[in-house]
Amino acid sequence: MFDKLEDLLIRYEEIMSELGEPGTADDQERFKRLMKEQSELAPIVTAYSEYKKSKKDIEDSLEMLDAESDDEMREMLKEELSAAKDRVEELEGKLKILLLPKDPNDEKNVIVEIRAGAGGDEAALFAAEIFRMYVHYAEGRGWKVETMETDEIGIGGMKSVTFMITGQGAYSVMKYESGVHRVQRVPETESGGRIHTSTISVAVMPEAEDVDVVIDEKDIRIDVMRASGNGGQCVNTTDSAVRLTHYPTGIVIYSQTEKSQLQNKAKAFALLRAKLYDIEQQKAHDAEAQLRKSQIGTGDRSEKIRTYNFPQGRVTDHRIGLTLYKLDKVMNGDIQEIIDACIAADQAAKLVKMDG
């Protein structure tokens, strides 16, 4: 580990001197690449420098203890030694986490697809509420949310909704939301007052660039048509809606949220790219079945990950055994505590695997 850290320290110093050279900023591509690498290495270098300083503090305290005869001074030095040892241990743990292999998709924007599962209208209502929860969460982080596809039902529910979240590191946190979400409550449509259980599924896909997925034009059919549904005066006046059919996979995407055909086509292609990239990712995960079992998030889409129990006001994440009694706050987008716990559990599992 320490050889690697020394190499990273040397690389960081090289980057800093390159960034200081006149003319570096003129080559925008190179400048961006260096800045990205510098920001990735900075937390590791900071922690490693502090680690080396704490190790030096231990050596100094031990030397002074050997030479010191005054009892009061010896006590003070022992305290300093103990604090430096604790700090070294803490920094070793931090450095191990910082050196864990990064998910190459972590910095990407995401496309999220929510689908109502078992439970009819009640599942569709819950799908709409979970969509709102994610919108509030994303906006709280200063991220942008853009709806791509919706299939709404009259009473304010959604059979499905697909949306894009644009923001630094969106995938690194949203990936923990993939899976089946279960709701337990008395439906508004139910007069008997019995508690129902309904489910929805959430799929979180990293936005795919052209370099990630190559789409052959021969594999696609593009149909344009008039938008349908309750969209106001603009609906049904022009052929702005776009339907993409991808023959090899059978994926069909219908996009009509924008007024222009060009924008709808761009959205449809973005969604298709993400879905094709996701299929490749899932195949890779299946090939590494053991790896997938050890990871939290980005795992099995059919896995039940969370239960929202309204009568008791509680949310339980089954993967990490976390229960919170603040359902109202969670439904308003306050999900950071759950995500942080998932990240910590994921890191712990990876560290065990690395040490093993």
N, C-alpha and C positions, 0 to 999 in steps of 0.2 A: 504493500500500500504506500509506503513512504517513498520508494523509488518513483512510483507514479506521480506522487505529489511534487517531488523535486522536478520531474519533467514538466509538469503543468506550470510550476513556478517559472521555469526557464522560458516556456512558451508565452506566458503572460508578459514577461519582461520584453520579449521579442515583439509582441503585438504593440505594447505601449511605445516602443521606440519607432516601430513602423508608422504608428498613428501620428507620431511627432514629426515625421519627415515632411518637408515641404512638398506639395504636389500630391500627397496621398488622397486628399479630399477631392481632387479633380477627377479621379477614377471612382465614380459613385458606387459601382458594383463592388469593387475591392474594399472601399471605405465601409460600406454596409456590412460586408462579410466580416471584416476585422472588428467592427463595433459589436456585432452579434456575438462573436467568439469572446471578445473582451467581457461583455456583460454576463456570459455564461460562466467564465472562469473566475470573475471577481469574488463571488461569495466563497469559493473554495480557497482562493489565495488568502483572503482575509482571515478565514478560520485557521488555515495552516500557519500563517504568520503568528497568530495569537497562540496557537498550540506550541510553536517553537519558543515563544517568549515565556510561556508558563513552564516549559521544560527547563529553560535557563534559570527561572526563578527558583525551581526546586534545587538545582545544583548550587546556586548562590546561598540559599538558606541552609543547605547541608554543610557547606564550607564554613559558614559563619557559626553554625551550631558547634562544630568541632573546636572552633577557636574561642568560643564564648564561655565564660565561667559564671557570669552574673545570672542568678536564677530568674529574675524578672525579664531580662533580655531573652533568656533561653525560652521562656514561656511564649513571648511574643513571636519569636522565630518559629517555634513549633506551630503556632496558629497560622502563620504565613505559609509554612510548608504544607500544612493540611489543606488550606484553601487552594494552593497551586496544584496539589495532587487531584483534588476534586475537579478543578477546572480542566486539567489534562484529560481526565476520564470523560468528562462531558463533551469536550471538543473532539475526542477520538470517535465517540458515537455520532456526532454531527458530521464529521468528515466521511465516515462510512456511508451515511445517508446521501451526502453530496456526491459521492463517487458511484452511487448505484447507476446502472445503465439507464439512460433517459429514453422515454418513449418518443420515437421520432415525430409522432403526431401531436405531442403535448402543446406545442405553440399554435396549433391550427385553430381556425374558426370551426364551428360545428353546425351540422344539420341534424335537427332532432325531429323524430317522427313519433307521435303519440297516437295509439289506436285503442278504441274501446274494445274490451274483451267480453267476458261473461257478465251478464247483468243488464242487457238491453239499454233502455233510456237512462237508467241510473248510472251505468258505466260511461255513457256518452256525457252526462252531466259532470261526472268526476274527471273525465278526460279534459273538459274545458277548464275545470278548476286547477288541475295540475299544469295545464298550459299557462294559466294566469300566474301560478306560483313561480314558474320558470321565468316569465316575463318580468315579474317584480324582482326576482333574484338578479337577473342579468342587468336590469336597469340600475339596481343598487350598486353594481360593480362598474357602472359606466359603460356597459356593453350595448351594442345595437341589436335590436331584434327585428327580423323581417319575416313576415308570413309568406310561405311559398304555396301551400295547398291546404284547403280546408274542405271538410264534408260535414256541414252543420245540420242539426235537427231543430225543429221549430221551437223547442222549449229552452233554448240557450245551451244545448249540449253539442258535442262534436263527436261524430263517429271516428273522425281522424283529423289530425292537424300536423302539418310539416312546416317547420320554421328554421331560420338560420340565425345563429348568434355569432356576431362579429366582435371579437375582442381578444386582446393578448392572453394567450394561455387558456382559452375557453375549453379546449378539449381536455386539458390536464385536470380540470375539476368536474366538468360535465360528464366525463366518461363513467363516473361512478353511479350515474342515474339509469344506466341501461338495465332493463329487466322488467319483471312484472310487479306492478304496484297494486296493492289490494286495499279496498275501502270497506269499512264495516259501519253501517249507520241505518237509521230508519229513513227510507226514501220519502221525499216530499210527496211523491205520487201514491204513497202507501197509506191507506186510512187505518189499517189494523195496528199500526205501530210496531211491527216486527222488524228486528234488525236484519238487514240483508248484507250479503257479501258480494261485491262486484270487483272486477279486475280491469286494469288497462295495461298495455305494454308500452314501454318507452325504448326506442332505439336511438342511440347517439352515434353519429358518424362524423369522422373528421372531414372537413371540406377537402376535396381532391383537386389538385392542380392538373393541368394538361399533361405534365410530365409523369404524374402518378398513374394516369389511366389514358390509354390511347383508344379512342372510339373510331371504328371504321365506318365511314359513311354508308357503305353497302349494308351494314347491319341495322340501319335505322330507317324507320318511316316517320315522316313529319306530316301531321294533318293540322290544318288551321280551321277554326270554326268560330261561330259566335258564342260569346260567353253566356252562361245561363245562371239563373239564381237571382237573389235579391241584391243586385249591385247598383240600383238607381238608374238614372237616365242613360249612362254610358253603355249599359248592358244591351246586347242584341242589336247594336247599331253598326258594329264593324266586326270583321273576322279577326278578333284579337286573341282569342284563346288558342292554345297550342297543345296538341297531344303528341307525345313521342312514344314510339313503340320500338323496343330493342329486341330484335328477333332472337339472338342467341340465348338470352335469359328469360324472355317473355315479360320483362318489366315494361309497364305502361305508366307514363307520367302525364298528368293533365294539369296545365298551368293557366290560370285565368285571373290571378290577383292583380295584375297590372293592366293599365288601359292600352298599352301598346304591345303589338304582336312581338316586336323585337325583344322587349323586356321579359315577356312571358317565355319566349324561346330561350333566353339566357338563363332564366331561373330553372326551366325544365332541364337544360343541359347540366347545370350545376348539380341538380338533384340526381340526375342519372349518373354523373361522374362519381358522386359520393356513394351511391348505392353499389356501383361496380367495384369501387375501391374497397368498400365494406365487405363485399363478397370475398375478395382476395384476402382481406385481413382475417375473416372468419375461417377461411381455409387454412391459413397459416396457424391460427390458434388451434384448430382441430388437429393439425399435424403435431403440435406441441401440447398434447392433452394434459400432461403433467404440469406444464407451466401454467396453463389456464386454470387448473384446479387450485394452484397456489396463489392466484391473483384475485384481488377484489376488484370488481368492475371490469369492463370490456370482456366479461366471461360469457356465460350461457344466457342467451336472450330469454329463454323460457324459465329462468330461475326467478322464484318469488323473492324479491329483495326487501320489500318494505310493506308494512301494514299501517293504515291510518284509521284509528278507531275513534269515531266521533263521540259516542256516548261517554267514553272515559277520557276524552281529550288527549289521547296519547298517540305517539308515532313510534313504531319499532322498526329498526333496521336489523333484519334477521342475519345478515352476513357477519355483523360484528357484535350482535347482542346488545345494541344500544336502544334504550327506551327513553323518550323525552315526553314530559307532560306539558307541552306548549303547542298543541295542534293548531290553534288560531294563528300563532306567529309563523309557524312552518307554512301554513297555507297562504300566508301573505309574503312568502319568499324568503323567510328566515331559515335557510337550510345550511348555512355555512358550518355550523357545529357538527352536523351529520357528515358533511363532505370532509371536514378536517379529520374526523374520527376514522373515516374510510381510508384517507390518505395515510394516516399513521399506521393503521392495521396493515395496509398494503406494503408499506415500507418495512414494517417489522417482519412480515412474511418473506419478503425478498432478502432481508438481512440474514434470516435463519437459513434460507436456501444458499446464500453466498457463503456463509460460514460452514455450512454442511458440506 
